[in-house]
Amino acid sequence: MEKVSSWMMFCCLPWILLLAAAPITGAGSIFPRVKFVLRGSNVTFYCRLNTAGLIQNVHWSFGTDVALQPVYDIVNDTVSKVTLPNLTAVTMSVTCSIRTPSLQHLDKIHLTTGYLPEMPENVSCIYFHKRNVTCSWNPGNDPQIPTTFHLTVLNDGGKKCSTAANSCSFPVGREDFGREYIAQLLVENALGSAARRFTVNTAKIVKMDPPEILFLKPLPVKDPAFLMSWRRPTLAPDELNVKCSLRYRQLQQDGQWQDYTHDLNMWKDKEMSYNLSGLHAYTEYAVSLRCIGSSGQIWWSEWSAELTGRTAEQAPTHSVELWRVIDSTEKKRLLFLMWKERSGIRPAGITQGYDVQWFSEDESFDSGNITTTNREMMLHISEEAYIVSVVYFNSAGRSPKAVLRIPATREKAREVISTVQVAAAEGESAILTWTVTDLRYRRFVLDWYLDSGVGFCNISFQYVENSSTWTIEKGTLEPYKRYKISVYPILENSTEAPATTYFYIREKAPLCGPTAKVVELKKTEVTIRWNPLRPNETNGFITAYSIFYTPVHGSESVVTVNSDVYECSLRSLMPNTLYSAYVVAFNRAGNGSGDHIQFHTLSDSSEYIGALAGTLGTCLLLLLVLGITYKYKKEKIKNLLWPKVPDPSYSSICDWPSDWLQTLQLLDPVWTDGALHSGNLQILHAVYVNDRRDRELLLLDSWSSTQDKVSLDESSIVMHYAATEKQPEPCLLLLDSAAETCSYSRTAAESSTPLDLVYREDSATFNPYLKNSVQTREMLHMTHEGTNR
């Protein structure tokens, strides 16, 4: 028997172990089985086993990330207990398991925590005529678990509704207008409930549908206005007096709605019309209406659909802003006029054109007028002062005149603005500030345009009054472009001298660097020159230039100069060396590099040969000039350098008269030259004359007015001779230095009486040109006896 029992136990052991390891189905359960619990409360759960003796093996687990401090307890052999204090998890799971020996789940439940429902507040109801009564309320804080609202009319059991939202409606009929209902609102969830009672009076809470606007017409009156009409709301109770409210807004500026404060009482009328005034001329508006009962009702209807319209045009009330730019490069000045309608002033209508008129101030020069649709024009005017005016017009009338005086060219403008500055502000805006030395000037004109270096274009201008600052708004100026900004002071009709500055609203590095070239090259020095960048290449104000240069197989060097310098000499270079150089332009935002250039410094021999070649070339040029001059001016040069002097020993004197000895006897030996000649002619006077004036005086003193005039060449020797009666006439000897000739001049009257000779010698000098002469006489007076005396 023992062997049989041992064998049977051995055979059944695997099955016993298998049963012990198998899960225990239906061996336990959790109670109470709840789905919602109050958040923050203490919650207790129990796990009941179907088999006793295993209670020590019960295990609890909670599927949540919230830290818990559970309290475990054993109630009896089959019940285990767990308490979760201050449960704050939004959702969680509770699981009861047993170890046999592996962990096996017995039961599991899922929980959601929440709050008790609060009492509904601010319950309000609306009676929509012929449809229903809709009530809404404030549900308070969200319980975070499903909550239901039940609305019940206590004095009419058939009227009720339920909802999970905060609004609910129950149907009513047309006959219910003016009826009073007692209603209750009940709110409940799994954790509790709350209720509120209230009274509903349909006459007080009636809300009608919006009215319908029929038309909106502009009125052609002095003050812009609309004529509008609308229809009474369709679902308004017939016995109810109705009043409406109006609102309107401008569409151009996307303006806010403006409420019309007056009540528009319709009473029981089906339609109503009204004039809406106080509007702007030629402005597009949108209007809307809503209505309400005038018997103490509390609900307005919704706003009606918008209807749009534009008010009628009106004659302009303001003149245009007029400005000019004058180009005086020609004799006829070029006047560029521009104008615009004032900023901040609403257009009174569609501008149809501009009348421009101009005439000289003294009305003595040309004048004219023109009608145009442009806002600028060019005129050629004289140098006198002019008056220009512009008027614009629309279909309703004309604007006041804008008048501008153009000064004469000869007028000198005053300088009343001492400084003008531009400072960058936040974003891409800037503030322009100027200083005025004469406080009478309170009106200014600012104009600005792109400084492209080729004249002005796209000019903009702005009038500023009672201020010496102006803010340049973002978007007015383009970045990276240089603008020329001028401020003109104006007093009455006088425009004074402007103050000008240049400005970049934003800068960036130059597009490129200057193009350089070598203008002078030496052994150890080179001069590099470059052109300034064009305005569209600088992208900002140039602050400096740097010249970078590098020899072959050497280190780079740099020289920096000011922004107004466009030439630089690089010194201390190595002779006979190849260099590479380039110029860099700097502004406040960066720099730009120019193209590289190369140059080779001179060597010693090259420099010597160059100097020698220059000297030889100069000498050859001088020799060539001298040779050409000598060829064409040979005679003059010879006379200038080696003048031809006559030799008296080779001169031929006129034939001596045969009776010269007799004549000589009449003379005082003191006045002779001390020599006796064989002949009948005595030399009375001989003088060397170099000046024409002296020769003329000599002739005038020597001969009477009846004598023939003798023409004398320069550098002549004049000799006067006198003959006895019946002898040959006196001879006037002219010895030319170039050609030795002799000419005779007869006396005007012949006398038979002997000739008395009277000598006068003012000075006596040695004359080397007369061979037999020792002295010369400067002056000789001849007096005739008889009829000629």
KELOZA-132453 format. One record per residue (C-alpha): x, y, z; residue number from 0. Coordinates in steps of 0.25 Angstrom, whole numbers. Example, Ala and Ser with C-alpha at 12.3 -4.5 7.8 and 13.67 -1.06 7.14 Angstrom:
<recs>
REC      X      Y      Z    k
REC     49    -18     31    0
REC     55     -4     29    1
</recs>
This chain:
<recs>
REC      X      Y      Z    k
REC      0      0      0    0
REC     11      9      4    1
REC     18      7    -10    2
REC      5      9    -17    3
REC      3     23    -10    4
REC     17     27    -12    5
REC     15     24    -27    6
REC      2     31    -28    7
REC      8     44    -21    8
REC     20     43    -30    9
REC     10     43    -42   10
REC      1     54    -37   11
REC     12     64    -33   12
REC     14     70    -47   13
REC     -1     73    -47   14
REC     -1     79    -33   15
REC     10     89    -37   16
REC      3     92    -50   17
REC    -10     96    -43   18
REC     -2    104    -33   19
REC      4    112    -44   20
REC     -9    114    -52   21
REC    -17    128    -50   22
REC    -28    128    -40   23
REC    -40    132    -48   24
REC    -52    138    -40   25
REC    -43    137    -27   26
REC    -46    152    -22   27
REC    -53    165    -25   28
REC    -52    180    -21   29
REC    -63    188    -15   30
REC    -69    198    -15   31
REC    -69    199    -30   32
REC    -69    214    -32   33
REC    -65    222    -45   34
REC    -64    236    -39   35
REC    -59    241    -26   36
REC    -57    255    -20   37
REC    -44    261    -22   38
REC    -36    263     -9   39
REC    -44    253     -1   40
REC    -40    240      6   41
REC    -44    228     -2   42
REC    -45    214      4   43
REC    -45    201     -5   44
REC    -47    186     -1   45
REC    -42    173     -7   46
REC    -50    161     -4   47
REC    -44    147     -6   48
REC    -52    135     -9   49
REC    -42    126     -2   50
REC    -37    127     12   51
REC    -23    126     16   52
REC    -17    135      5   53
REC    -20    148     11   54
REC     -5    151     14   55
REC     -2    150     -1   56
REC    -11    161     -5   57
REC     -4    172    -13   58
REC    -10    186    -17   59
REC     -5    195    -28   60
REC     -9    209    -34   61
REC     -7    213    -48   62
REC     -3    228    -46   63
REC      9    237    -46   64
REC      4    244    -34   65
REC     11    241    -21   66
REC      2    233    -12   67
REC      3    229      3   68
REC     -7    217      4   69
REC    -11    211     17   70
REC    -12    196     17   71
REC    -20    187     26   72
REC    -26    173     27   73
REC    -41    172     32   74
REC    -42    157     33   75
REC    -37    144     26   76
REC    -43    148     13   77
REC    -44    163     12   78
REC    -32    173     10   79
REC    -34    188     12   80
REC    -26    200      6   81
REC    -29    215      9   82
REC    -24    226     -1   83
REC    -23    240      7   84
REC    -24    253      0   85
REC    -26    247    -14   86
REC    -22    258    -24   87
REC    -20    250    -37   88
REC    -29    253    -48   89
REC    -30    239    -53   90
REC    -25    226    -47   91
REC    -27    211    -47   92
REC    -27    202    -34   93
REC    -23    187    -36   94
REC    -24    176    -25   95
REC    -14    164    -28   96
REC     -9    152    -21   97
REC      5    145    -21   98
REC      3    129    -23   99
REC     16    130    -24  100
REC     15    139    -37  101
REC      7    152    -37  102
REC     -7    149    -42  103
REC    -18    160    -43  104
REC    -31    158    -36  105
REC    -39    171    -40  106
REC    -37    185    -45  107
REC    -45    198    -45  108
REC    -43    212    -52  109
REC    -46    225    -45  110
REC    -48    239    -49  111
REC    -47    250    -38  112
REC    -56    263    -39  113
REC    -64    273    -31  114
REC    -78    275    -27  115
REC    -87    284    -36  116
REC    -89    298    -33  117
REC   -102    306    -32  118
REC   -104    313    -46  119
REC   -103    328    -45  120
REC   -107    339    -54  121
REC   -119    332    -60  122
REC   -125    340    -72  123
REC   -136    337    -82  124
REC   -140    343    -95  125
REC   -153    342   -102  126
REC   -152    340   -117  127
REC   -166    344   -122  128
REC   -173    332   -128  129
REC   -162    323   -125  130
REC   -157    319   -112  131
REC   -151    324    -98  132
REC   -136    322    -97  133
REC   -130    322    -84  134
REC   -115    323    -81  135
REC   -106    323    -68  136
REC    -93    323    -62  137
REC    -89    309    -58  138
REC    -78    313    -49  139
REC    -65    305    -48  140
REC    -64    292    -57  141
REC    -67    280    -48  142
REC    -58    272    -58  143
REC    -67    260    -58  144
REC    -80    259    -66  145
REC    -91    269    -61  146
REC   -105    271    -66  147
REC   -114    283    -66  148
REC   -130    281    -65  149
REC   -139    293    -68  150
REC   -153    291    -64  151
REC   -165    300    -64  152
REC   -172    297    -51  153
REC   -186    304    -55  154
REC   -186    297    -69  155
REC   -181    283    -68  156
REC   -180    281    -83  157
REC   -169    292    -84  158
REC   -155    286    -80  159
REC   -142    283    -86  160
REC   -128    276    -82  161
REC   -114    279    -86  162
REC   -100    278    -83  163
REC    -97    292    -88  164
REC   -100    305    -81  165
REC   -112    309    -89  166
REC   -126    302    -92  167
REC   -139    306    -99  168
REC   -153    302    -98  169
REC   -164    305   -108  170
REC   -175    315   -107  171
REC   -186    321   -116  172
REC   -190    335   -121  173
REC   -200    335   -110  174
REC   -190    334    -99  175
REC   -185    348   -101  176
REC   -187    355    -87  177
REC   -189    342    -79  178
REC   -181    339    -67  179
REC   -174    325    -64  180
REC   -168    319    -51  181
REC   -156    311    -55  182
REC   -145    303    -48  183
REC   -131    300    -52  184
REC   -125    287    -46  185
REC   -111    283    -48  186
REC   -105    269    -44  187
REC    -94    260    -46  188
REC    -89    247    -39  189
REC    -84    254    -27  190
REC    -97    263    -24  191
REC   -107    273    -29  192
REC   -112    288    -28  193
REC   -124    295    -32  194
REC   -129    310    -34  195
REC   -143    315    -37  196
REC   -146    328    -45  197
REC   -158    335    -51  198
REC   -159    337    -67  199
REC   -167    349    -72  200
REC   -168    348    -87  201
REC   -173    363    -89  202
REC   -160    368    -82  203
REC   -150    358    -88  204
REC   -155    359   -103  205
REC   -144    360   -113  206
REC   -148    363   -128  207
REC   -140    361   -140  208
REC   -132    372   -147  209
REC   -138    382   -156  210
REC   -136    383   -171  211
REC   -129    395   -177  212
REC   -136    399   -190  213
REC   -127    409   -196  214
REC   -116    419   -193  215
REC   -115    432   -202  216
REC   -106    444   -201  217
REC   -112    457   -200  218
REC   -107    469   -208  219
REC   -107    479   -196  220
REC    -96    488   -190  221
REC    -94    478   -179  222
REC    -91    464   -184  223
REC   -103    455   -180  224
REC   -110    442   -184  225
REC   -125    439   -185  226
REC   -127    425   -180  227
REC   -140    417   -178  228
REC   -142    403   -172  229
REC   -154    393   -169  230
REC   -159    389   -155  231
REC   -154    376   -150  232
REC   -163    365   -156  233
REC   -164    357   -143  234
REC   -167    369   -134  235
REC   -180    367   -126  236
REC   -191    376   -133  237
REC   -195    382   -119  238
REC   -181    386   -116  239
REC   -175    400   -118  240
REC   -161    399   -125  241
REC   -150    409   -124  242
REC   -136    407   -132  243
REC   -122    411   -130  244
REC   -112    414   -142  245
REC    -97    413   -143  246
REC    -88    416   -155  247
REC    -73    416   -158  248
REC    -64    421   -169  249
REC    -59    410   -179  250
REC    -46    417   -185  251
REC    -39    417   -171  252
REC    -46    404   -166  253
REC    -51    413   -155  254
REC    -58    408   -142  255
REC    -73    409   -141  256
REC    -79    421   -136  257
REC    -92    421   -129  258
REC   -103    431   -132  259
REC   -108    435   -118  260
REC   -122    439   -122  261
REC   -134    429   -121  262
REC   -141    426   -134  263
REC   -155    423   -129  264
REC   -163    415   -139  265
REC   -175    413   -130  266
REC   -183    403   -138  267
REC   -180    408   -152  268
REC   -176    398   -162  269
REC   -165    407   -168  270
REC   -157    419   -164  271
REC   -147    429   -171  272
REC   -137    438   -165  273
REC   -126    448   -169  274
REC   -112    444   -164  275
REC   -104    457   -163  276
REC    -90    461   -157  277
REC    -82    453   -167  278
REC    -70    457   -176  279
REC    -72    460   -191  280
REC    -69    450   -201  281
REC    -66    439   -191  282
REC    -71    424   -191  283
REC    -79    420   -179  284
REC    -85    407   -174  285
REC    -98    408   -166  286
REC   -105    397   -157  287
REC   -118    397   -148  288
REC   -123    390   -137  289
REC   -137    391   -130  290
REC   -143    389   -116  291
REC   -157    390   -110  292
REC   -160    404   -103  293
REC   -168    398    -92  294
REC   -157    394    -82  295
REC   -151    382    -90  296
REC   -137    378    -87  297
REC   -132    372   -100  298
REC   -128    379   -113  299
REC   -129    372   -126  300
REC   -116    368   -133  301
REC   -110    378   -142  302
REC   -115    378   -156  303
REC   -106    375   -168  304
REC    -98    387   -172  305
REC   -101    396   -184  306
REC    -91    405   -190  307
REC    -91    418   -197  308
REC    -83    430   -201  309
REC    -87    445   -197  310
REC    -88    456   -207  311
REC    -76    464   -212  312
REC    -73    478   -206  313
REC    -65    490   -210  314
REC    -51    489   -205  315
REC    -49    497   -192  316
REC    -33    497   -192  317
REC    -23    501   -203  318
REC    -12    491   -208  319
REC      2    492   -202  320
REC     11    498   -213  321
REC     26    497   -215  322
REC     36    500   -225  323
REC     51    497   -229  324
REC     58    507   -238  325
REC     70    504   -247  326
REC     77    517   -251  327
REC     88    511   -260  328
REC     82    517   -272  329
REC     78    532   -275  330
REC     64    527   -275  331
REC     62    521   -262  332
REC     55    507   -261  333
REC     44    507   -250  334
REC     39    493   -246  335
REC     26    494   -239  336
REC     19    483   -230  337
REC      7    483   -221  338
REC     -1    473   -213  339
REC    -14    473   -205  340
REC    -12    475   -191  341
REC     -9    463   -182  342
REC    -19    461   -171  343
REC    -30    467   -179  344
REC    -41    459   -184  345
REC    -43    460   -199  346
REC    -56    468   -202  347
REC    -59    461   -215  348
REC    -52    456   -227  349
REC    -42    466   -232  350
REC    -44    469   -247  351
REC    -32    478   -249  352
REC    -23    489   -245  353
REC    -23    503   -250  354
REC     -8    509   -250  355
REC     -6    524   -252  356
REC      7    531   -253  357
REC     11    546   -256  358
REC     23    555   -253  359
REC     22    563   -240  360
REC     23    576   -247  361
REC     14    571   -259  362
REC     24    576   -269  363
REC     28    562   -273  364
REC     21    549   -278  365
REC      9    543   -271  366
REC      1    531   -274  367
REC     -9    520   -268  368
REC    -12    506   -271  369
REC    -21    495   -266  370
REC    -15    482   -264  371
REC    -18    469   -256  372
REC     -3    467   -253  373
REC      2    471   -239  374
REC     15    477   -245  375
REC     20    485   -257  376
REC     32    492   -263  377
REC     32    507   -267  378
REC     43    516   -273  379
REC     43    529   -267  380
REC     52    542   -267  381
REC     61    547   -256  382
REC     50    556   -250  383
REC     41    552   -238  384
REC     28    544   -241  385
REC     15    541   -234  386
REC     10    527   -236  387
REC     -4    521   -231  388
REC    -11    508   -232  389
REC    -26    505   -230  390
REC    -32    491   -230  391
REC    -47    488   -233  392
REC    -57    477   -233  393
REC    -72    476   -237  394
REC    -76    484   -225  395
REC    -67    496   -226  396
REC    -53    502   -225  397
REC    -42    503   -214  398
REC    -35    515   -209  399
REC    -23    520   -216  400
REC     -9    514   -212  401
REC      1    526   -215  402
REC     16    525   -216  403
REC     26    536   -219  404
REC     38    533   -228  405
REC     49    543   -224  406
REC     57    551   -235  407
REC     71    546   -238  408
REC     77    559   -233  409
REC     70    557   -219  410
REC     79    552   -208  411
REC     73    542   -198  412
REC     76    543   -184  413
REC     82    531   -176  414
REC     74    530   -163  415
REC     76    515   -161  416
REC     90    512   -155  417
REC     90    497   -153  418
REC     82    485   -159  419
REC     84    471   -154  420
REC     78    457   -156  421
REC     78    446   -146  422
REC     74    432   -148  423
REC     62    428   -139  424
REC     56    414   -135  425
REC     54    405   -147  426
REC     56    412   -161  427
REC     51    426   -156  428
REC     59    438   -154  429
REC     58    452   -147  430
REC     62    465   -154  431
REC     65    476   -146  432
REC     69    491   -149  433
REC     73    504   -142  434
REC     67    517   -146  435
REC     74    530   -142  436
REC     62    539   -145  437
REC     50    534   -137  438
REC     40    541   -146  439
REC     41    530   -155  440
REC     31    519   -151  441
REC     28    513   -164  442
REC     37    504   -172  443
REC     38    495   -184  444
REC     46    482   -185  445
REC     49    476   -198  446
REC     57    464   -201  447
REC     62    455   -213  448
REC     72    445   -217  449
REC     85    451   -218  450
REC     89    443   -231  451
REC     99    453   -236  452
REC     91    456   -249  453
REC     82    467   -244  454
REC     69    466   -236  455
REC     58    456   -238  456
REC     46    450   -230  457
REC     46    462   -221  458
REC     37    461   -209  459
REC     33    473   -199  460
REC     26    475   -186  461
REC     21    488   -179  462
REC     25    489   -164  463
REC     19    500   -155  464
REC     22    504   -141  465
REC     33    494   -140  466
REC     48    492   -143  467
REC     48    477   -143  468
REC     41    467   -152  469
REC     40    452   -152  470
REC     43    445   -165  471
REC     34    433   -164  472
REC     38    419   -167  473
REC     37    416   -182  474
REC     39    430   -186  475
REC     54    428   -190  476
REC     60    416   -196  477
REC     71    410   -189  478
REC     86    410   -195  479
REC     83    422   -203  480
REC     88    437   -201  481
REC     77    447   -199  482
REC     79    462   -200  483
REC     70    469   -190  484
REC     68    484   -190  485
REC     60    493   -180  486
REC     55    506   -185  487
REC     50    517   -175  488
REC     37    525   -180  489
REC     32    538   -174  490
REC     20    543   -181  491
REC     23    542   -196  492
REC     38    542   -194  493
REC     46    530   -196  494
REC     60    530   -190  495
REC     73    523   -192  496
REC     72    508   -189  497
REC     81    499   -180  498
REC     85    486   -186  499
REC     90    473   -181  500
REC     92    459   -187  501
REC     86    446   -180  502
REC     86    431   -181  503
REC     74    425   -174  504
REC     82    412   -173  505
REC     96    408   -178  506
REC    103    396   -183  507
REC    117    393   -188  508
REC    121    399   -201  509
REC    118    391   -214  510
REC    132    392   -218  511
REC    145    399   -216  512
REC    152    411   -225  513
REC    159    408   -238  514
REC    173    412   -236  515
REC    184    415   -246  516
REC    199    419   -245  517
REC    202    433   -249  518
REC    217    435   -245  519
REC    227    424   -243  520
REC    241    425   -237  521
REC    252    416   -232  522
REC    247    416   -217  523
REC    234    424   -219  524
REC    221    423   -226  525
REC    208    431   -227  526
REC    195    425   -228  527
REC    182    432   -232  528
REC    168    428   -231  529
REC    154    433   -234  530
REC    143    435   -224  531
REC    132    425   -224  532
REC    119    428   -230  533
REC    107    431   -220  534
REC    100    418   -224  535
REC    112    410   -220  536
REC    116    416   -207  537
REC    104    411   -199  538
REC    108    421   -188  539
REC    117    432   -185  540
REC    131    429   -188  541
REC    140    431   -176  542
REC    154    427   -181  543
REC    162    421   -192  544
REC    173    410   -189  545
REC    184    407   -200  546
REC    189    392   -198  547
REC    202    389   -205  548
REC    211    377   -205  549
REC    224    374   -212  550
REC    227    360   -218  551
REC    230    350   -207  552
REC    228    361   -197  553
REC    218    365   -186  554
REC    206    374   -188  555
REC    207    389   -184  556
REC    195    399   -183  557
REC    194    414   -183  558
REC    181    421   -179  559
REC    176    435   -183  560
REC    164    443   -181  561
REC    151    442   -189  562
REC    154    455   -197  563
REC    168    450   -202  564
REC    169    443   -216  565
REC    184    442   -218  566
REC    195    436   -209  567
REC    210    434   -210  568
REC    216    421   -205  569
REC    230    423   -201  570
REC    242    415   -196  571
REC    240    404   -207  572
REC    250    395   -212  573
REC    256    398   -225  574
REC    254    389   -237  575
REC    243    381   -230  576
REC    229    377   -235  577
REC    218    382   -226  578
REC    203    379   -225  579
REC    193    389   -219  580
REC    179    392   -217  581
REC    170    403   -211  582
REC    159    400   -200  583
REC    148    410   -197  584
REC    142    410   -183  585
REC    128    414   -178  586
REC    122    412   -164  587
REC    116    399   -169  588
REC    128    392   -175  589
REC    137    393   -187  590
REC    139    390   -201  591
REC    152    387   -209  592
REC    156    391   -223  593
REC    163    384   -234  594
REC    178    380   -232  595
REC    188    388   -240  596
REC    203    384   -242  597
REC    215    393   -244  598
REC    230    391   -245  599
REC    239    401   -238  600
REC    251    407   -246  601
REC    265    402   -244  602
REC    278    412   -243  603
REC    282    410   -258  604
REC    268    412   -263  605
REC    267    425   -255  606
REC    280    430   -260  607
REC    277    427   -274  608
REC    264    434   -273  609
REC    270    446   -268  610
REC    281    446   -278  611
REC    271    444   -290  612
REC    263    456   -285  613
REC    274    465   -284  614
REC    279    461   -298  615
REC    265    463   -304  616
REC    264    477   -298  617
REC    278    481   -304  618
REC    274    475   -318  619
REC    261    483   -317  620
REC    268    496   -314  621
REC    278    494   -325  622
REC    267    491   -335  623
REC    260    504   -331  624
REC    273    512   -332  625
REC    276    507   -346  626
REC    262    510   -351  627
REC    263    524   -345  628
REC    277    527   -351  629
REC    272    522   -365  630
REC    261    532   -366  631
REC    267    543   -358  632
REC    281    543   -362  633
REC    283    557   -366  634
REC    276    563   -354  635
REC    284    554   -345  636
REC    297    558   -352  637
REC    294    573   -351  638
REC    290    571   -336  639
REC    303    564   -332  640
REC    313    570   -342  641
REC    307    584   -346  642
REC    314    590   -359  643
REC    322    602   -356  644
REC    325    612   -367  645
REC    340    615   -369  646
REC    342    630   -372  647
REC    355    627   -379  648
REC    348    621   -391  649
REC    337    631   -392  650
REC    335    639   -405  651
REC    333    654   -402  652
REC    326    662   -412  653
REC    335    669   -422  654
REC    342    681   -416  655
REC    339    694   -423  656
REC    350    701   -430  657
REC    349    714   -422  658
REC    349    708   -409  659
REC    362    715   -405  660
REC    355    728   -408  661
REC    344    725   -399  662
REC    353    720   -388  663
REC    359    734   -388  664
REC    346    740   -384  665
REC    346    731   -371  666
REC    352    734   -358  667
REC    363    724   -356  668
REC    358    722   -342  669
REC    346    715   -347  670
REC    352    706   -358  671
REC    357    692   -355  672
REC    372    697   -356  673
REC    375    691   -370  674
REC    376    698   -383  675
REC    370    691   -395  676
REC    373    693   -410  677
REC    359    697   -415  678
REC    348    707   -414  679
REC    340    700   -403  680
REC    341    702   -388  681
REC    335    692   -379  682
REC    325    700   -370  683
REC    320    689   -361  684
REC    320    675   -359  685
REC    313    666   -349  686
REC    309    651   -347  687
REC    294    650   -345  688
REC    288    637   -339  689
REC    274    642   -336  690
REC    263    646   -345  691
REC    259    657   -336  692
REC    273    663   -336  693
REC    274    662   -351  694
REC    260    670   -353  695
REC    265    681   -343  696
REC    278    682   -351  697
REC    271    684   -364  698
REC    261    694   -358  699
REC    272    702   -353  700
REC    281    701   -365  701
REC    271    704   -376  702
REC    260    713   -378  703
REC    246    709   -380  704
REC    247    711   -395  705
REC    258    701   -396  706
REC    255    687   -401  707
REC    253    677   -390  708
REC    264    666   -389  709
REC    261    652   -384  710
REC    272    647   -375  711
REC    274    632   -372  712
REC    278    628   -358  713
REC    293    628   -354  714
REC    296    639   -365  715
REC    308    649   -365  716
REC    303    663   -369  717
REC    312    673   -375  718
REC    309    687   -379  719
REC    317    694   -389  720
REC    316    709   -395  721
REC    321    713   -408  722
REC    325    727   -413  723
REC    318    735   -424  724
REC    316    728   -437  725
REC    321    715   -432  726
REC    314    702   -430  727
REC    302    701   -420  728
REC    305    696   -406  729
REC    305    681   -405  730
REC    298    673   -394  731
REC    306    661   -392  732
REC    299    648   -387  733
REC    308    637   -383  734
REC    299    624   -380  735
REC    306    614   -372  736
REC    301    603   -381  737
REC    303    609   -395  738
REC    312    622   -397  739
REC    304    632   -405  740
REC    305    646   -407  741
REC    293    656   -411  742
REC    292    671   -413  743
REC    282    681   -409  744
REC    282    694   -416  745
REC    278    707   -408  746
REC    264    713   -411  747
REC    270    727   -415  748
REC    283    731   -421  749
REC    290    743   -418  750
REC    301    751   -425  751
REC    306    757   -412  752
REC    316    751   -405  753
REC    311    741   -394  754
REC    314    745   -380  755
REC    316    733   -371  756
REC    314    734   -357  757
REC    318    722   -348  758
REC    312    717   -335  759
REC    319    706   -328  760
REC    311    700   -316  761
REC    320    689   -314  762
REC    332    683   -321  763
REC    336    668   -320  764
REC    345    659   -327  765
REC    339    652   -339  766
REC    346    640   -343  767
REC    339    638   -356  768
REC    345    650   -363  769
REC    359    648   -368  770
REC    363    663   -368  771
REC    355    668   -357  772
REC    359    671   -343  773
REC    346    677   -337  774
REC    331    677   -341  775
REC    321    687   -339  776
REC    307    684   -333  777
REC    300    696   -339  778
REC    302    705   -351  779
REC    294    718   -354  780
REC    295    724   -368  781
REC    291    738   -371  782
REC    291    744   -385  783
REC    293    759   -388  784
REC    285    766   -397  785
REC    271    762   -401  786
REC    271    749   -392  787
REC    274    755   -379  788
</recs>
